[in-house]
Amino acid sequence: MDRAPIHHRFGRRILMIGFGCIGQGVLPLLLRHIEMRPEQVRVLSRRGDPQGMAHAQGVRCDQVELRPDNLRSELLPRLAPGDLVLNLSVNVSSTALIALCAEVGALYLDTCIEPWDGGYTDSRLSAAQRSNYALREEALALHGCKPGPTALLTHGANPGLVSYFVKQALLHIARDTATPAGPPVGREAWAGLAQRLGVRVIHIAERDWQHRAAGHPARHPGEFVNTWSVEGFVDEACHQPAELGWGTHERHLPADAHHHDAGCRASVYLSRPGAATRVRSWTPLAGPQHAFLVTHAEAISIADHLTLGDPLRPSFRPTVHYAYRPCDDAVLSLQEVAAREWRFPAEGRVLKDDIDGSGIDELGVLLMGHAKGAYWYGSRLSTAQARQLCPHNSATSLQVTAAVMAGAVWVMRHPQLGIVEPDDLPHDEMLDLARPYLGDMLGVYTDWTPIVDRPWLFDEDIDREDPWQFKNFRVT
């Protein structure tokens, strides 16, 4: 990568908020692909730069914890029109940052829509109020009548890249079934293609095969070990309700499922967290697997963008949700948090430099119900590949940081579009920007369904007439 292409020349400044595993991993990508001086980048982090990673690259890092009472005083002196805010933090309100950027005239990108600290764990808030649906509706409501500075929401790997994977997968299925495909332009055209193909269910199907290298400390009781942000994972898996886009083919609404009474109406939420909700899914390396239905913004945005007709009574919408099997240490960590009634763990550790190089993150989308059954399309990236491609990254982080870099370039090229989501962007252009860092991109067809070999030893309540019903995927 010594002669990595320059994707954009940027004459303004970048303000990066948060410097965890994603901030550390994306910084070298920004300096590699965006023509600017290191002095044009400033990092704000509540933990500072204890390992000196920013300093080693000529970037200043200020130790600052942003709160509602100091947001303006800390950011206004550091922001000017045309600057870019990269929000890679947790516990800092995305909507507050977007509003401030619009006021200043600054660009904005985040990987997740976050509330202020405590927003996920305030017992006075209902599950609906703590949902990603509510956070998304709040952020989209900031979009004014006139275009303003571009604010790109939820642009990591997932949410983010997976929206482009879905569109590429739709085109592959159309090609392989001789279905006229366009190319589609706009939401209705993409939704129409999904309908013509017969896509009924979309899983963001991920398997994290990464593990600790020999000689590194094992996870001990009470410690939450993960390959990315411990706080971010615990919040979405344990403190928010499980959420899924709800398809028009579904005929068995779960007893614990609830509709929203306002907004796009594309999803439902369950009265339990994702860490307590398992689903059957499939990836090429794992084959059939039990995964966690963890809430993610893409489950809502993809379902919303692939809706045809009146949102209250749509003629078509697929069921969409995340189906995540994290690394083994994270699975054990989730079990301990569950036993403590979803309280934060006493300690947390993010695996990165201590990951064995052979570990793989298998991240893709599984489109089901069409003429060829099911199709998985996505990225298979090892930690050894990630380390060779870009320093300070694991397989998990590079899939995210490549998307952040690509999103930053796109925002710089399109600075006056207001609030947008990954589903609004050109999938081919975005994949071209990120693909050099995604390892092996592959598509695999399978005849797997969630009712294969069921029931066997025990009776089960399944819908034999339609294998693609959510009740067949859910593990009870």
N, C-alpha and C positions, 0 to 999 in steps of 0.2 A: 504493500500500500504506500510505498515511498512516493509514487507519483499519483496520488489520489486526486481526482478531478475537483476543481473549484466549482461549486454549484451556484454560488451567489457572492456578490461583493456588497458588503453592508457597511454603510458609513455612520450608522448610529451606534447605540450601545445595547448590550444584552444584560439584563438583570436576572440572575438565576436565584430563585427562592427555594432553598432546600439543597443539601449537599450530601444525601445518603448514597446508596449504591447506584441509583439512576443518575443523579447529578455528577457523581465522580466518573461514571462511565460515558456520559454524553459530552463532557467537556472536551476531551481530545477529538471527538467527532466534529464538534462545532469548529474548533480551531483548524481542523484538517480540510473541511469542505466549505467553509464560509471565509471569504477573504477579509480579514480584519486583524487588528493587533490584539494581543492578549489584554492590553490595558483597556480595551473597549468592553471587556466582560467584568462584571462584578457579581460576587456570590454573597448571599445573605443566608446564614445558617445558625440555628439555635445552638448547635454543637461546635460551631467554628470549623476549623480545618486542622484537626488534631494530627493527622498523618502528613500534612503539608502537601497534599496532592494539587490543590489549586496553586499554591505558592510556587511549586516546582514548574508549573506551566506559565508562570508570569501573571497569574490572575489573583486579584485581591479578594480575600474572603473576610467579611465582617461578621462577628458573632452577634446575632440579633435574633430575639424571639418575637415574632410579630403577633400582636394581640389587637382586639378591637380598639383599645384606647391609644395605641401608638402607631397604627397602620399608616395614617396620613403623615405623621411627623417623621417616620422613618423612610417612607417611600417617596414623598413629594420632592425632597431635595435630591433624590437619586434618579428621578425620571424626567424625561423631556419628550416632546412630540416625536414620534417615529421610532422611539426605543422599543425593544421587545422584552416583555416579561415572560420568563419561563417558570411556571409554577410547578415545581417538582416536590412540593412539601406535603406534609399531613398537618391537620388541625389548623389550617389557615383557610378562611372562607374564600372559595372561588368567586362567588358572586360579588363579594366586597372588592376583590382584586379586579374583576372585570369592570365594575362600575368606576373604580378609580382610574383604570387604564383608559376607559372611554372619556373620562373627564380631562385627562392629560393629553390624550391623542396618541397613546402608546399601544403597541400590538401586544397580543396575549396568546399563550398556549399553555394548556395543562394536560395531565395524563389521567386525571380523575377529578370529578366535582366534589370538593370537600366542604364540610361545615367548619365553624369554629370549634376549638377544643371543647369536648364534652357533648357535641351535637349528636354523636352516635350513642352515647350512654346516658342521656338525660331521661330518667324513667317517667318524667312528666310528659314526654312526647310519645305519641302513639307509634306503632310500627310503621304505619303509612307515612307519618311525618319524618321518620328516620330513613325512609327508603331512597334508593337512587332515583326512582320515579319522581319523588318530590323535589330532590335536588336538581334534577334535569329540568323540570318545569320551571323552577325558580330561576335557573340560569337563562333558559330560552326566553323568559318573560322580559329580560333586559334588552332584547333586540328591539330597537326603535323603528320608526317608520322610514327614516333616512339611513342609508349605509354609513357606518362609522368605522373606526379602526377594527381591523380583523381580530376576532377572538376565536381561536380554534379550540373547541372543547374535547376532552377525553382522547387525546392522540398519543397513546402509547402502543403497546403490542395488542393487548385486549383490555379495554376498548382501544380501537385505533386500526392497526393493520388488519385485524380480522374482518373488518367491513370490506376491505379491498379483496381479501381472500374469498369472501362470499361472492362478490361480483365476478371474479376470475373463475371461480368454480361454476357459476351459472353458465358462463360462456363455454366452458369445457363440456358441460353436460349437454348444452344445446348443440355443440359441434358433434358430439358422439351419438346423439339421438336424431341428427338431421333436422333439428328444430330451428326455423328461422329466428335469428336473434338480433338483427338490427344493423349496427351496434345501438344498444339502448341509450337514450338521452333523457335524463330526468327521472324523478322518483316513480312516476306512473309507468314508464317504460320498463324499468327494472322489475317493478312489482308484477307487471303483466307477463314478463318473461318467466319469473318464478312460478306464476300461476299456470302458464302454458306447459311448463316442464313438469308440473305436478309436485313441486317441492312442498312438503307439509311440515317438516321439522328441521331445524338447524341447531346443531350443538356447536358451541365453541369447545372443541374436544381437545384437551391438553393432558399430557402425561409428563411429569418432571422426573426423569430418571437419575438426576444428579445425587451424588452422595459424597460423604467426607472421604478424603484421602487417608491412607494408612498413616498412623503416627500423630494425627490431630485429635484433640479431645473429643470424646463421645458426648452426646447430649446427656445431661443429668436431670433427675426429677426436678420439676419446677421451672425448667428452662425451655423457652420456646425457640426452636431452631427452624430456620426457613432460608430459602435461596433469594428472597427479596424482603422488602420492608415488613418487619414483624408487626409494627403498629397498624400498617395499612391492611395486612392480611387478617389480623384479629378483628379489626373493625368490620370489614366486609363479610367475613365468614361467621362471626359470632355475635355482633351487635346490631347488624341490619337484618331485616327479614330476607328470606330467599325470594327472588323475583324472577319472573319469566314472561317473555312475550307470549300472549295467549292466542293460539291459532283458531281460525274459523272452522277447522275440521273437528275440533275437540268437542266431545259430547259427555265428558265426565268431569265436571268441575270438582276439584278436591274439597272435602269438607272444611279444610283449614285455609282455603283460598279466598281472597277478597279482591273485588274490583275497586278501582279508584272512581271517585264521583266527579272528577274534573280533569281537564287536560286531554292528552292524545288518546287515552283509553286503550293503549296498545298492550298493556301488561296487567298481570295480577301479582299479588304478593301472598306469601304463606305466613301463617302466624307462628313461625319458627325460623331460626337462623339457618343459613346455608350449611353450616358445619353439622347440623342435625338433619340434613336433607340429602339423601344419596339417590343417584340415578344411574341407570345402566347406560353405558356409552361404548365407544369403540375408537381406537386409534390403530394405525398400521403396525406399530411395534408391540403394543399391548394386546391387540385383539379386543375381545370383550372385557370391559372393566367396570367396576363400581366407582363412581366419582361423586364429588360434592357439588350440589347445585348452589354455588356461591353467587350472590348478586353482583352483577356488573352492568355498566351503563349500556354496553352494546346489545344486551338482551332486549332492552327497551328501544333503542334507536334503530336497530336493524328491523325489528318487528314493525315499528312505526313507519319507516321508509318503504317497507314492502307491503303496506296496507293499500288495498283498493276499496273505494267506496266510502260511505259514511262511517266515520270512526265508531259511532255507536252501534251500527249494524253493517259492518264491512262485508263485502262480497268475497274478499280473500285476505288472509294474513297467515303466515306460518307461525308455528310455535318456535320460540328462540330462547335458548338459555345456555349458560356456561356449564360445562361438565368437567370439573378440574380434579385431577388426582395429583396432589403435590408430592414432594419428595418424602421419603419414608420418615425422616425425622420430623417433618411438619405434621404428618398424620398422627404420630404419637403425641406431638405437642397439642394438637387439637383435642385429642381424647382427654388430656389432662385439664385443658381449659373448660371442656364440657363438664367434667366432674366438679369443677369449682363454679358452676352456674354462670359460665361465660365471663368471669372476671379476668382482667388483664393478668398475664403471667408475671411472676416476680422478676424474671430475667429474660432477655432476648438476645439472640445471636443470628446474624446474617452470614450464611456461608458464601464465601467468594474465593479468596486465595486458597482456602483449605478444601476446595472441591476437587475431587479426582478428575483429571482431564478427560476421562472416557465418558463422563456423565453427559446425558443428552436431555435437552428440552424439546419435546415433540408437541408443537402448537399448530393447530389447524382448525378448519371448520368441517363439520360432517353434515352434508345435505342429504335428506332422506325423503323417500316417498315417490321419487320420480321413476321413469321407466327402467332405469338401470339399478334401482334399489337404493344404494347409499354410496356417497362419494366423499372421501376425505381429501382435503387439499390444504397444504400448509408448509411450515418450516420445520426441518429437523436439523438442529444445531447442537454441536458438542461444545463442552467447555474448552477443550483443546483448540478447536477451531476459533472460538470467540477470543481466546487469549492471543492467537496469532493475528486475528483481524484487527483488534483494537485493544490497547492496554486498559486495565482497571475494569474489565468486564468478565462476567460469566455468561453461560448460554442464556440464562433467564434475562439478565440485564441487557444484553446486546440486542435481543429482539425488541426490547422497549426503547433503548437509546437510539437505535437506527431509525425508529419511527419518530422519535422526538426531533432528531436532526432533519429528517425529511419534512416533517411538519413545520419546523422553523424556516426552512428554505421556502416552502410554499407560502407561508404567511408573509415573508419578506417580499415575495414576488407579487402578492395580491393583498396589499395593505388596507384596502377600503371596502371590505365585504361584510362588516358587522359580525354577528355571531354565527358560526358554522360548526358542523359536526363532520366526522370522517366520512359519513355517508353522502355528504354534499360534494366531496372532492373527487377529482378524476382518478380512478383506481389505478389505471395503467401508469400514469405519471408518478404516483406515489410509490407504487411497487418498484418502478425503475430506480428511484432514489434509494430505497431501503434494501433492495435485493442483494447487493454485494455483501451484506452483513447477515444474511439469513440462513447461511449454510445451504443444505440441500432442500430445494423446493420440489415437492412431488405431489401427484394426485393418484389416489388409489380407490378403485371400486371394490365394494364388498357386498355379499348377499346376507350379511348379518342383519337381524332385526332383534328388538328387545324381547321377543317371545320365542326365540330359537331355543329348543330343548326344554321348554317350560310347559307345564309343570313336570317335575321328575319325582322327587321323593315326598313332596308335600303339596297339598292342594293350594292353588292360588286363584285369586280373583283377577282374571285377565280378560281383555277384549280380543277374542280370536278373530273377529271379523275385520278388525283394523289394527294391525300391529303398531301403527304410528300414533296411537293415543297416549297421552301423557301418563295415564294410569299404568300402562305397560312399562314405561321407562322408570317410574318411581320405585325405589326399593322400600318395601314396607316391612 
